[in-house]
Amino acid sequence: MSAKRSKGLKSKEQEEILRILKKRFEKHTFRHEDLDWENIKIKLEANPEKLWSLRQMEETGGEPDVVGKDKNSGELIFFDCAAESPKERRSLCYDREALEARKQNKPKNNALDMAAEMGVELLNEEQYRELQKLGEFDLKTSSWIKTPESIRKAGGALFCDRRYGHVFVYHNGAQSYYAARGFRGMLRV
């Protein structure tokens, strides 16, 4: 994925991502009981750059789905709802500073830059816990989450997973990366 890549979709690509999102919306109605697909579709079609971001989420294995609506702004909220941390977004350190600090065995990218390229944000701890109320996610993987600046300044970063029926928040050096750790995105439309 290149930062220079156009953030528009061809008509066929737009139809395809809308079809995928509609199918997922209908399959998982418990995630968005108070929302109507036709209203969501209208909002997505009016925001092609957001639809492009949703396609990026889908292409990297995130399985995005609408999980709510912001009561204040009216924005739709989409989370990556794949059972495990998205496959094409794993083996990443936390941010550019951490990536540049590695002297050897550097990963291909970092979570914050990749999220920015996709036009999404990492889930924070509260959002990650909200996601876990919708199902059981990250039973075998883990996901970087938005880390408070005080922890990041000290060299650390946070990640979460679900084990033993409980959501855990852990810390690690921001420069670390693992084949089973990726990140989950959030998009507001």
Buried (B, 14 or more C-beta within 10 A) or exposed (E): EEEEEEBEBEEEEBEBBBEBBBEBBEEBEEBBEEBEBEEBBEBBEEBEEBBBBBBBBBEBBBBBBBBBBEEEEEBBBBBBBBEBBBEEBBBBBBBEBBBEBBEEEBBEBBBBBBBBBBBBBBBBBEBBBBBBEBEEBBEEBBBBBBBEEEEBEEBBBBBBBBEEEEBEEEEBEBBBBBEBBBBBBBBBB
